[in-house]
Amino acid sequence: MCRIVATLDYWGITILILGSVYPFISYRYACGDLIIYRYVFISILTLLTFGCMVITVSPTFLKPLPKMILFLGFGAFVAVPTAALYILDDD
């Protein structure tokens, strides 16, 4: 039971990250030449979310190091759309 609840907690974390980044990407990349990046970033973010959800179900995920690496990597991807916006946008 504890493992199931822990897995649901990790799923909640991934959905929280997804839900906090989707509006930013949708709004900032909504118009102009950057709209293709909107679909690219949202697709990658969705795939990473489902990947994190699948990985958290595995028994090796119970160790602290894999959890740290997975969520730090997933959280670090959130900075990519922001950095790309400053690089690609000329305004």
C-alpha positions in Angstrom: 0.0 0.0 0.0 2.9 2.4 0.8 4.4 1.8 -2.6 1.2 2.6 -4.4 0.7 5.8 -2.4 4.3 6.8 -3.1 3.9 6.2 -6.8 0.7 8.3 -6.8 2.7 11.1 -5.0 5.4 11.0 -7.7 2.7 11.1 -10.4 1.2 14.1 -8.7 4.6 15.8 -8.8 5.0 15.2 -12.5 1.5 16.4 -13.2 2.2 19.5 -11.1 5.3 20.3 -13.2 3.4 19.7 -16.4 0.5 21.9 -15.3 2.8 24.8 -14.3 4.7 24.8 -17.5 1.9 24.3 -20.1 0.3 27.7 -19.7 3.7 29.5 -19.9 4.6 27.7 -23.1 1.1 28.1 -24.6 1.1 31.8 -23.9 4.7 32.8 -24.7 4.9 30.8 -27.9 1.4 31.5 -29.2 2.1 33.7 -32.2 4.5 34.4 -35.0 7.5 32.4 -36.0 7.8 30.8 -32.6 4.5 28.8 -32.8 6.4 25.7 -34.1 8.5 25.7 -30.9 5.2 25.7 -28.9 4.3 22.3 -30.3 7.8 21.0 -30.0 8.1 21.9 -26.3 4.7 20.8 -25.4 5.3 17.4 -27.2 8.6 16.9 -25.4 7.1 17.9 -22.1 4.2 15.5 -22.5 6.5 12.7 -23.4 8.8 13.4 -20.4 5.8 13.5 -18.1 4.6 10.1 -19.3 8.1 8.8 -19.2 8.5 9.9 -15.6 5.2 8.3 -14.7 6.3 5.0 -16.2 9.7 5.1 -14.6 8.3 5.8 -11.1 6.4 2.5 -11.2 9.6 0.4 -11.5 11.0 -1.1 -8.3 14.5 0.4 -8.8 13.0 3.8 -8.4 12.6 3.2 -4.7 16.3 4.2 -4.2 16.9 8.0 -3.5 19.5 8.5 -6.3 17.3 7.6 -9.2 14.5 9.8 -7.8 16.9 12.7 -7.6 18.3 12.3 -11.1 14.8 11.8 -12.6 13.1 14.8 -11.1 16.2 17.1 -11.4 16.3 16.3 -15.1 12.6 16.8 -15.5 12.7 20.1 -13.6 15.7 21.3 -15.5 13.9 20.8 -18.8 11.4 23.5 -17.6 14.2 26.0 -18.0 14.8 25.1 -21.7 11.7 26.9 -23.1 12.5 30.0 -21.1 16.1 30.0 -22.3 15.0 29.3 -25.9 12.6 32.2 -25.7 15.3 34.7 -24.9 17.6 33.2 -27.6 15.0 33.0 -30.4 12.8 36.1 -29.7 14.2 39.3 -31.1 11.7 41.7 -29.4 
